[in-house]
Amino acid sequence: MWAYEPEVAREIDTHHTNSAFLPGFALPDSIHASHDPTAVVARAEVVILVPPSSHLRRVSAAVAPAIPWDAVVVVATKGIEETTLELMSGVLRETMPDLAPERLAFLSGPTFAKEVARGLPTDVAVASVEMIAARKVQALVHSVAMRVYTSADPIGVQVGGAIKNVMAVATGACDGLGFGHNARAALIMRGLAEITRLGVTLGADPLTFMGMAGVGDLVLTCTGDLSRNRQLGMRVAEGVDPAAYLAEQRAVAEGFSTAAAAYDLSRKLGVEMPITEQVYHVLHQGRPLLEAARTLVERGSKDELEGMRG
């Protein structure tokens, strides 16, 4: 296992704990850690990349020369690169140009790390072109506690995993304002509509968003109290400055940067994403939260399925 912080790597390697990011859990004795990324991947059969989306380019470029030619690379990072508006697959096309599609997979789904660490039942999806790499990953990861479903839609799995974080910020703010369960349910479903519109425009299968990387991850992140993005929304509803709040947190709430990237991408592609737009304006442009909420509820009436196909 690689860790950016040398002290985290030392703790994992020496004590088999990770008090900074997964406190209260013992890691298996078989896990060893290093601060040297190339040493970690040099003899790997499978490499799982899961840095924050803003760091995937740097990390993947650093390890690319050391990854064995036949290793499978799995991306578990959820986000859109803010500077380029690329999905994580687009980032890897540039940093790992020699990586063949049959060696690349994307893992996503409703997974709070603490529950996975406790061995509680968890279902995920792993996607790759023609499911070649996905089936290899499934064979390694699938267990009684971790059910792994394969998918041939890496674009859909990535879009679902990225945009659900934006919707979790919105839902946390909605709950923080005391708008009730009806509003929360409506926000989640209209969020799903935005995810589907963007995904289909990018070439995803709309049915993917009915699965683990779509509805599954969206519901968990929007309603679970372990969700960092939901917590961000709730703090904003309390009047806390989002950037200042995040600066005090060690773990990353991907919805903050993804809101900006998704907003810019939606404008570039001409995809209507009103919730994403308001989350962006609240987090990055200082729009008052109640003003953003009023903008959403005062939108004109429309057919429910209007625009769902892209």
Disulfide bonds with the S-S distance in Angstrom:
none
